[in-house]
Amino acid sequence: MIPSSAAHAMPLHDLHPRADDLHAEVIAGLSRAHKTLPCKYFYDARGSVLFDRICELEEYYPTRTEIGILEAASEEIADCVGRKALVIELGSGSSTKTDLLLRALPAPAGYVPVDISRDHLTDAAERLARRFPGLGVWPVCADFNAEIGLPAFDHEERERIVFFPGSTIGNLHAADRSALLERIVRLCGPRGGRLLLGIDLVKDVRRLEEAYDDAAGVTAAFNRNLLRRINRELDADFDLDAFEHCARFDRQHSRIEMHLVSRVDQVVEIAGRRFAFALGESICTEHSYKFTIDGFVATARQAGWRLDQAWTDDDALFAVLLLSTGRARPVQNS
């Protein structure tokens, strides 16, 4: 379905957060009464590789379940989206699920992966450009929690489809989630567009907690790697072995919380600032909200989206939703 010609990935459009952004957010988070660190900084080169390993774990059901849904629904998705859609993927990472979507769509106008991990992004963009000769690939290194400026495109596009798999939207609190959905409406442009995203559904607590605290300790290494990055980039002196990984489900807020818990009384220095940790004190590094389809659709509707279609697996572990803005044009298959 993709025209054949020479593969090409355009030069990186680099909007990567500056080092002083990392410094400011780390200092602000650790200065709170209940210490936090932003989960977006998990994804340096090593963190991105560790996350890819997490996605292969038996306990971590979201990746394989979402892939299964996308495979089963690919023809329906293609029929809804139509020809010459520009595919924009937020938090693209290794773009492992993108292959399914690009192969299903009839003659996509191009692919724009957006990710905060520069090295991971450029590697994935080059790989996809080779895999899909003739498809323009325009990588953008940016934090999708802010407005994203896209490069100029020199092709015809019927509409834009934003691909946001992995239930990454579950890492955001309600207000930030709504703000992102509104930004995606603007990202689709004046013609309108569609949003294809995955959401993790509410389920058995044990299964949820095991998915974020695997027996092999890969998620624990991923969590502690955030401290390693702060040591490297902010001249900090975290002792990684002095913090224990913890993942627990908060029923009240319907979310998994990941923490790094201090194993001792200790003091950590970061760029000349000192932070005391008591035995048992934790840093919250991630929230991962779990949804019902009706609840999520209600939130999306307030941000300007309507539901076109929803797909789930047989066990209702995960859902893939296709939404459209009020300005999205009818499908044209000719």
N, C-alpha and C positions, 0 to 999 in steps of 0.2 A: 504493500500500500504506500510505501515511501519511495519517492523517485530516486533512481540510482545516479549518483555522480560522485565526485571526490568528497571524502569525509572532511568536515571542517568544524573546529571549535574556535569561536572568535576569542580575541584577547579578553582576559578577565576584567570585569567591571567591578572595581574594588572599593567597597564602602565599609570595609572591616572596621569594627570598633577600635578606637585608639587605646594604648596602654593606660592612659590616665582614666579612661572609662572604667576599666577593670579595677584600678586602684580605688576610685571613688565608690564603686558599688561594693567592693569587698569591705572597705573601712566602714561604710554606712551599715552594712548587714551585720558585721561583728560588733558594732556599737549598740545594737538593740538589746533590750532586756532579754528577749528570746533570740539568740543569734541565728542568722541565716546567711546563705551564700546563693548567688543566682545560678540556677541550673544551666543556663545557656553557656556558661563557661566550662561545662564538662567537656566540650567538644574541641579540644586541641587535637593534634595529630594522634597522640596515643589514646586519648579518650574516645576518638572516633573509631579506632581499631577495636578497642574494648567493647564499644557498643555493638559493633558488627558481630563480635563473639557472643554477646548476650542474646542477640536475635537468633542465634543458632541453638540455644539451650533448650532442652526438653521442657524445663519449667516455664520458659517464656513463650506463652501461647500466642501473643498478639501478632507477631510477624507472620508466622505460617498460616494463622487463621485468616488474616486480612488478605494474604496472597491467594488463598483458596477462594475467598469471596470474589476477588477481582478477576480471577480466572473464570469463574462460573458466570459472572455478570458482564464480561468484556464485550460481547456482541450488543447487549442492551445499552451499555455505556456509549459505544461507538454510534449506535443509532440516534441516541439523544444528542450527542455532541456534533456530529456531522463533519463536513470537510473543512480543511484549512484552519483549524483552531490552533491558536498559539498556546502551548502548554507551559505553564509557570509552576514550578514545584518549590514549595516552601520547606526549609529544613531538609534539603534533598539528600544529605549524607552520601552514602554509596550509590544512591539511585537504584537500589535493587528491585524496587517494585515498578519503577518507571518503564522498564522493558515491556511489561505486560500492557501498560496503557499505550505506549507508542506503537506497539505492534497491532493493537486493536483499532486505533483511530485511522480513518481514511485520509491520507495525505495531510498530516499535520503541518502547520506553517513553520514551526520551529519549537525549540525546547529551551527554557530558561530555568536552570537550576539555581536556587538561592540558598546559601548556607553560610554559617559563621566560621566554619573550619576551612581556611583557604586551601591548604594542601589537599585535603580530602576532596574538596570541591573540584579543583582543577584535574585531579586524577580521574574522578568519575566523569567529568565532562569530556575529557579526551577519550575515555573508554567508550562512552555512548556515541561520540562522533564517529569512531571507527566501526561500531556495531551497526549504525544506521547511516550509511553513505547517502549524501544528498540532504540530510536533515541539518539545518542550521542550529548550532548549540551556542548559547550565549550565557556563560556562567557569571553570576553576580554574587560577590562575597559581601554579605550584609546581615544585620540583625533584623529579623522580620518583626520584632517587637517595636520597631519604628517605621516611619514611612520609607518606602523603598523606591528609589529612582531607577527605572529600567533604561538600558541602552536604546538608542534609536534603531528601529527595524526598517529594512528596505524591501518588504515583501507584502503581499496581500494576505490579510487575515480576516476571516469571517467573524470570529469572536475569540475571547480568551477563556481558557479553563484553568483554574488554579487547582493544583493537586497537592493535598496536604494529608498524607497518610500517617499511620502509626499512632494515632490518637495523641499527637504532640500538642494539640490544642488543650488537652487535659492538664498540661503543665501550668496553665494560666488560671489565676483566680477569676471570679465571675466578671468583674469590671474590665480586667485586661482582656478577657476572652471576647467580650462584646466589642471592645475597642478594636481588636484585631479583625473581627468579622466585618466591622465597618470599613477598616482600611483595605480589606480584600475587595469590597465593593468598589472602592476607588481604584484599586489596582486593575480591575477589569475594564476600566475606562468608560467613556460615554456610550459605547455600544452595548454595554452590559456583558455578562458572561456567566460562567458556571463555576461551582466549587465542588470538587470531589474530595471528600475527606473521610478518614476513619475515626471512629470513636469506640473506646473500650467501654463495655457495658457492665453494670453492677452484677456481681455474681458471688459465689461462695468465698468467704474471707480467706480460708486457708489457701485456696488456689491463687488468690490475688497476692498474698504475702509471699508465697513461694516463688512467684514470678519475679519478685524484686529482691529476693534473698536466696539465690541458688546455692545448691550444695557444693559446687566447685569454687565458689567464692569470686566469680568473675564480676558480679555486680558490686561486691565489696571493693574490689580493685578499681573498678570504674569510679566509684564514689570517692575513694581516697585519692585518686589521681587528680581530683580538683585541688586538693591541698598541694600535691606535687607541682601543679601548674603555678599556683600562687607563690610557692617557694622560688620557682625559676624566674617568674616574670616580675615579682614584686620584692625580691630579696627577703623572703620570709624564712622562718626556721621551724615550720611545723614538723614534728616527729610523726610520720605516718603511722607507725606502729602504736602510738599512744592514743589512737582513735579507733573505735570499733564501729563497723557498719551496722545499722539497724533499719529495718523496714516494717512499718505497721500500718494497719488500716484504721482510719478514723471514720467510724460509722456516722457520726453526727454530720460531718462535711462530705461524706461519700468520696474519700480520697485516700490513696496510699501516701504516707509520708516517709521520705528517706532522711535519715539522720546520720551524723558522725558523732559518736558519744565519747567523751573524754574518759580514758581509763585511769587517770591520775589527776591530782591537782597539778596544774602546770601554767606556765606563762609563755605566750608565743609573741614574737616580735615580727612586725610587718612594716617595712619601710620606715623604721624608726618609731612606730607606734607599738605599745605593749598591750596585750589582751590576756586577761586571766581566765582560766577554765577550772572549774571545780570538778572533782571526781563525780562522774555521772552527768555532767552538763553536756548538752548537745548543740550541734549546729544543724539546722534544718536545711538540706541541700535541694530537695525537690518535693513538690506536691504533684500527684498524678490523679486527677479527678476521674471518677467513673460515672457514666451517664445512663439515663434511659433515653430512648429515641424521642419520645414525646417531649421530654424536658429539654433536650438539646434543640429540637426544632423550634420550640417556643422562644428560646433565646435567639436563635438565628433569625427568626421572623422579625423580632424587634430591631435587628441590625440591617434589615432590608433584603433578607433572603426568603425564598419559598422552597419547599421540598418538592422535588420532581420524582425521586425514587429512593427507596431504602432497601438494602440487602443485608442479610445476616447469615451466619453459619447455622448448622442444624442444632447446635447446643446453645445458641444465643449468647456466645461469649463476646462477640465483636460485631460492629455494624459499619457498613460503608454507605454514606449518604451522597446523593447528587442533588445539589441545590442550585437555584438560579436567581439572578437579580430580576427585578421587575422590568428591566430594559433588555433582558436577553432575547435575542431574535429567534424566530422559529428555525428549526433544523432545515438545511438545504442539502440534499444529497446529490444534486446534479453537479 
